Amino acid sequence: MKIWIDILTPKQLLFSEQIIEKLGKKHDILCTSREYNEVSKLAKMRNFDLVFVGKHGGGDKKTKLKASISRMEKLSKQIERFSPDIAISYCSPEAARISFGLGIKHVAFCDSPHADAVMRLTLPLIQKLLIPNVIPKNEFSKYGIEKKNIISYKAIDAFVTLNRKINQEAKLPFEKNNKKNILIRIEEEQASYVPKSSKIIPIIKKIIIEHYQENIIILGRYTKQVQNIEKIIGNKAKILKMTYDGKHLLNNTDIFIGSGGTMTAESALMGIPTISYHGVPNIIDDFLVRKHLVKRETNPKKISNHIKKVFNSSNNLNQKRAKKIVGKMENPIQKLMKIINE
């Protein structure tokens, strides 16, 4: 069988590794993506074979539209030549439209019903949708896919991506000293579903004032974003673009402050003290907060106080909670394989 997987984000790449590991020996798989810095760097880091077609549209609606139209035109020719039996994506608008146009069965994964524009462009066109069971099916069915075509799995996506192997010898940005490592992830700002206001700058300023003696690493996403933060912060913290394996970074982190996305979920399931400043409100983040794996806070002073509390505590309650919750999760790739076989 020929399988086409369209991969648009770093998380999707890591998720796809698990699919290829299960299906790659028996099936012919083509993995496509678009030119997007975080994906291309991660693909190189992990020796992942990707065919890049088109580019990321940036933060403007018109450039998003033009990039999508251009990518669809180029990609449709490539997919027609490959002639797959099935397409797998993470609700890629281009994959949905091309699969529909060429009559290819399309199975998608998604844990982001808050991505309203993407849901509208994809869900009416796909055959099966796999989702974490912590998200109600009606969060997706309202966009035009029947509930009978939505399959739930007992896990969140971070459970899958955390199964990846990492290079323990890879270089890390933390200084080798006796200081604590504070890792801060800047929110996605070019996605259509992200509110265009930053909560993180006041938080960073407060952490730098009250925890200057620790190793503070700030992970940006785009060159302009990093440059803007550098203008505000100067050299008071190490500001970097994401050129590391997130799991390897988190393995060496004492506390993580994230926007509520993929790294927040991974950090939580690893049992690392995790704060979400809710830059990307979503149901997975709500679930992790309810399970007391994530502390949600936007007030800079309260965040700083929580960091002090974590550093002064010696209990491993987070790790115990995470281990218990992870132990009840299932691998959704098994459900995907069943769908493909059917």
C-alpha positions as CSV (number, residue, x, y, z in Angstrom):
1,M,0.0,0.0,0.0
2,K,1.1,3.6,-0.7
3,I,0.7,6.1,2.1
4,W,1.1,9.8,1.9
5,I,1.7,11.8,5.2
6,D,1.6,15.6,5.1
7,I,3.5,17.1,8.0
8,L,3.3,20.8,8.8
9,T,4.7,21.3,12.4
10,P,7.4,19.9,14.6
11,K,4.9,18.0,16.7
12,Q,3.4,16.4,13.6
13,L,6.9,15.3,12.5
14,L,7.5,13.6,15.9
15,F,4.1,12.0,15.8
16,S,4.7,10.7,12.3
17,E,7.9,9.0,13.3
18,Q,5.8,6.6,15.4
19,I,3.5,5.9,12.4
20,I,6.5,5.2,10.1
21,E,8.0,2.9,12.6
22,K,4.8,0.8,12.6
23,L,3.9,1.0,8.9
24,G,7.2,1.7,7.1
25,K,8.4,-1.9,6.7
26,K,5.2,-3.1,4.9
27,H,4.1,0.1,3.0
28,D,5.6,2.7,0.7
29,I,5.4,6.0,2.5
30,L,5.9,9.5,1.2
31,C,6.2,12.3,3.7
32,T,5.7,15.9,2.5
33,S,6.0,19.3,4.3
34,R,6.5,23.0,3.6
35,E,9.4,25.3,4.1
36,Y,9.1,26.2,7.8
37,N,12.2,26.7,9.9
38,E,11.3,24.7,12.9
39,V,10.3,21.7,10.8
40,S,13.2,21.7,8.5
41,K,15.7,22.0,11.4
42,L,14.0,19.2,13.3
43,A,13.9,17.0,10.2
44,K,17.6,17.4,9.8
45,M,18.3,16.8,13.5
46,R,16.3,13.6,13.4
47,N,17.4,12.4,9.9
48,F,13.8,12.4,8.8
49,D,13.2,12.1,5.1
50,L,10.9,14.9,4.1
51,V,9.9,16.3,0.6
52,F,9.4,20.0,1.0
53,V,6.7,21.6,-1.2
54,G,5.7,25.2,-0.8
55,K,6.3,27.4,2.2
56,H,4.7,28.6,5.5
57,G,2.4,31.6,4.8
58,G,3.4,33.7,7.9
59,G,1.0,35.6,10.0
60,D,-1.0,37.6,7.4
61,K,-4.2,36.2,6.0
62,K,-3.4,37.1,2.4
63,T,0.0,35.6,2.4
64,K,-1.4,32.5,4.1
65,L,-4.0,32.2,1.2
66,K,-1.3,32.7,-1.5
67,A,1.1,30.2,0.1
68,S,-1.7,27.6,0.4
69,I,-2.8,28.0,-3.2
70,S,0.7,27.8,-4.5
71,R,1.5,24.8,-2.4
72,M,-1.7,23.0,-3.4
73,E,-0.8,23.5,-7.1
74,K,2.7,22.1,-6.8
75,L,1.8,19.3,-4.3
76,S,-1.2,18.0,-6.2
77,K,1.1,17.2,-9.2
78,Q,3.5,15.3,-6.9
79,I,0.7,13.4,-5.2
80,E,-0.9,12.5,-8.5
81,R,2.4,11.0,-9.6
82,F,2.9,9.1,-6.3
83,S,-0.8,7.9,-6.4
84,P,-1.3,7.0,-2.8
85,D,-4.0,4.6,-1.5
86,I,-4.5,6.6,1.6
87,A,-3.5,10.1,3.0
88,I,-2.7,10.8,6.6
89,S,-2.4,14.3,8.0
90,Y,-3.0,16.4,11.1
91,C,-5.8,18.4,9.5
92,S,-3.6,19.9,6.7
93,P,-5.9,22.1,4.5
94,E,-3.8,21.3,1.4
95,A,-3.9,17.5,2.1
96,A,-7.7,17.7,2.6
97,R,-8.3,19.5,-0.6
98,I,-5.9,17.4,-2.7
99,S,-7.2,14.1,-1.3
100,F,-10.8,15.1,-2.0
101,G,-9.9,16.3,-5.5
102,L,-8.0,13.1,-6.4
103,G,-10.4,10.7,-4.6
104,I,-7.9,9.5,-2.0
105,K,-9.2,8.3,1.4
106,H,-7.9,10.7,4.1
107,V,-7.5,9.9,7.8
108,A,-6.5,12.8,10.1
109,F,-5.4,13.3,13.7
110,C,-6.4,16.4,15.6
111,D,-6.3,17.7,19.2
112,S,-7.0,21.4,18.3
113,P,-10.7,22.1,17.7
114,H,-9.8,25.7,18.7
115,A,-8.1,26.1,15.3
116,D,-11.4,27.3,13.8
117,A,-10.1,28.1,10.3
118,V,-8.2,24.9,9.8
119,M,-11.2,22.8,11.1
120,R,-13.6,24.5,8.6
121,L,-11.2,23.8,5.7
122,T,-10.5,20.2,6.5
123,L,-13.1,18.3,8.5
124,P,-15.9,18.3,5.9
125,L,-13.5,16.6,3.4
126,I,-11.9,13.8,5.5
127,Q,-13.1,10.2,6.0
128,K,-11.9,9.4,9.5
129,L,-10.7,11.6,12.4
130,L,-8.8,10.4,15.4
131,I,-8.9,12.5,18.5
132,P,-7.9,12.3,22.2
133,N,-10.8,11.1,24.3
134,V,-10.5,14.1,26.7
135,I,-12.0,16.2,23.8
136,P,-15.8,15.8,23.2
137,K,-16.7,14.7,19.7
138,N,-19.1,17.6,19.3
139,E,-16.1,20.0,19.4
140,F,-15.3,18.6,15.9
141,S,-18.7,17.4,14.5
142,K,-19.9,21.0,14.6
143,Y,-17.5,21.6,11.7
144,G,-19.1,19.1,9.3
145,I,-17.8,15.6,10.1
146,E,-20.3,13.0,11.4
147,K,-19.7,11.7,14.9
148,K,-19.6,8.1,13.6
149,N,-16.4,9.0,11.7
150,I,-14.7,10.3,14.8
151,I,-12.6,7.8,16.7
152,S,-11.4,8.6,20.2
153,Y,-8.2,7.2,21.8
154,K,-7.3,7.2,25.5
155,A,-4.3,9.5,25.4
156,I,-3.1,12.9,24.5
157,D,-0.7,13.4,21.6
158,A,2.3,14.2,23.8
159,F,2.1,10.6,25.0
160,V,3.0,9.6,21.4
161,T,5.7,12.2,20.7
162,L,7.4,11.5,24.0
163,N,8.2,7.9,22.9
164,R,10.9,9.2,20.6
165,K,14.5,8.4,21.1
166,I,16.9,11.3,21.8
167,N,20.6,11.9,21.5
168,Q,21.7,12.4,25.1
169,E,25.1,13.7,23.8
170,A,23.6,16.6,21.9
171,K,24.7,20.0,23.0
172,L,22.3,22.0,25.3
173,P,22.0,25.7,26.0
174,F,22.2,25.4,29.8
175,E,25.4,26.4,31.6
176,K,27.1,23.5,33.4
177,N,26.8,24.9,37.0
178,N,24.9,24.4,40.2
179,K,22.1,26.8,39.1
180,K,18.5,25.8,38.4
181,N,17.4,25.7,34.8
182,I,14.3,27.7,33.9
183,L,13.0,27.1,30.4
184,I,10.4,29.6,28.9
185,R,8.7,28.9,25.6
186,I,7.2,31.9,23.6
187,E,3.7,31.4,22.2
188,E,3.0,30.7,18.5
189,E,2.1,34.1,17.0
190,Q,1.5,33.3,13.3
191,A,-1.3,30.8,13.7
192,S,-4.8,32.0,12.8
193,Y,-6.2,30.9,16.2
194,V,-3.7,32.7,18.5
195,P,-4.8,35.9,20.2
196,K,-2.5,38.7,19.0
197,S,-1.4,39.9,22.5
198,S,1.6,38.7,24.4
199,K,1.3,37.7,28.0
200,I,4.8,36.4,28.3
201,I,6.9,39.7,28.3
202,P,5.8,40.9,31.8
203,I,6.4,37.3,33.0
204,I,9.9,37.1,31.6
205,K,10.8,40.5,33.1
206,K,9.6,39.4,36.5
207,I,11.5,36.1,36.3
208,I,14.7,37.9,35.3
209,I,14.4,40.3,38.2
210,E,13.7,37.7,40.9
211,H,15.6,34.7,39.5
212,Y,18.6,36.3,37.8
213,Q,21.0,34.0,39.6
214,E,19.5,30.9,37.7
215,N,20.0,29.7,34.1
216,I,17.2,31.3,32.2
217,I,16.6,30.1,28.6
218,I,13.9,31.7,26.4
219,L,12.9,29.7,23.3
220,G,11.5,31.8,20.5
221,R,10.0,30.6,17.2
222,Y,10.8,33.2,14.5
223,T,13.8,35.5,13.9
224,K,11.8,38.7,14.3
225,Q,10.2,37.4,17.5
226,V,13.7,36.6,19.0
227,Q,15.0,40.0,17.9
228,N,12.0,41.8,19.5
229,I,12.6,40.0,22.8
230,E,16.3,40.8,22.7
231,K,15.5,44.5,22.4
232,I,13.3,44.3,25.5
233,I,15.4,41.9,27.6
234,G,19.0,42.6,26.3
235,N,21.5,40.1,27.6
236,K,19.8,39.4,30.9
237,A,18.7,35.9,29.7
238,K,19.7,33.6,26.9
239,I,17.3,34.0,24.0
240,L,17.3,31.3,21.3
241,K,15.4,29.9,18.4
242,M,14.3,26.3,18.7
243,T,17.2,24.3,17.4
244,Y,17.1,21.6,20.1
245,D,15.1,18.4,20.7
246,G,12.4,19.6,23.2
247,K,12.4,16.3,25.1
248,H,16.2,16.6,25.6
249,L,15.8,20.1,26.8
250,L,13.0,19.2,29.2
251,N,15.1,16.3,30.6
252,N,17.5,19.0,31.9
253,T,14.9,21.5,33.0
254,D,13.9,22.3,36.6
255,I,10.8,24.2,35.7
256,F,9.1,24.9,32.4
257,I,6.9,27.9,31.5
258,G,4.9,27.4,28.3
259,S,1.9,28.8,26.4
260,G,-0.2,25.6,26.7
261,G,1.0,23.9,23.5
262,T,3.0,20.8,22.7
263,M,6.0,21.4,25.0
264,T,3.7,22.3,27.9
265,A,2.0,18.9,27.5
266,E,5.3,17.0,27.1
267,S,6.7,18.7,30.1
268,A,3.6,17.8,32.2
269,L,3.7,14.1,31.2
270,M,7.4,14.0,32.1
271,G,6.5,15.1,35.6
272,I,8.4,18.4,35.3
273,P,7.0,21.3,37.3
274,T,5.1,23.1,34.6
275,I,3.3,26.5,34.4
276,S,1.0,27.4,31.5
277,Y,0.4,31.1,30.9
278,H,-2.5,30.1,28.6
279,G,-1.1,31.8,25.5
280,V,-3.1,29.2,23.4
281,P,-6.3,28.4,25.3
282,N,-7.2,24.7,24.5
283,I,-8.9,21.6,25.9
284,I,-5.7,19.6,26.4
285,D,-4.2,22.3,28.6
286,D,-7.5,22.4,30.6
287,F,-7.2,18.6,31.1
288,L,-3.6,18.8,32.3
289,V,-4.6,21.6,34.7
290,R,-7.4,19.5,36.1
291,K,-5.0,16.6,36.6
292,H,-2.7,18.9,38.6
293,L,0.1,18.3,36.1
294,V,0.1,22.0,35.0
295,K,-0.2,25.1,37.1
296,R,-2.1,27.8,35.1
297,E,-1.1,31.4,35.9
298,T,-0.7,34.6,34.1
299,N,0.2,36.9,37.0
300,P,4.0,37.5,36.8
301,K,4.4,37.9,40.6
302,K,2.4,34.7,41.3
303,I,4.5,32.8,38.7
304,S,7.7,34.0,40.3
305,N,6.5,32.9,43.7
306,H,5.5,29.5,42.4
307,I,9.0,29.1,40.9
308,K,10.5,29.8,44.4
309,K,8.1,27.3,45.9
310,V,9.2,24.6,43.4
311,F,12.9,25.3,44.0
312,N,12.4,25.1,47.8
313,S,10.5,21.8,47.6
314,S,12.1,18.4,47.5
315,N,8.9,16.3,46.8
316,N,8.4,14.4,43.5
317,L,4.6,14.6,43.5
318,N,4.5,15.8,39.9
319,Q,6.4,12.7,38.7
320,K,4.2,10.4,40.6
321,R,1.0,12.0,39.2
322,A,2.5,12.0,35.6
323,K,3.5,8.3,35.9
324,K,0.0,7.3,37.0
325,I,-1.8,9.2,34.3
326,V,0.6,8.1,31.5
327,G,0.2,4.5,32.6
328,K,-3.5,4.6,31.7
329,M,-2.9,5.9,28.2
330,E,-3.0,3.9,24.9
331,N,-1.0,4.3,21.7
332,P,-3.4,5.8,19.0
333,I,-1.2,4.4,16.2
334,Q,-2.9,1.0,16.9
335,K,-6.3,2.5,16.1
336,L,-4.8,4.1,12.9
337,M,-3.5,0.7,11.8
338,K,-7.0,-0.8,12.4
339,I,-8.6,1.9,10.2
340,I,-6.0,1.4,7.5
341,N,-6.6,-2.4,7.5
342,E,-10.4,-1.8,7.2
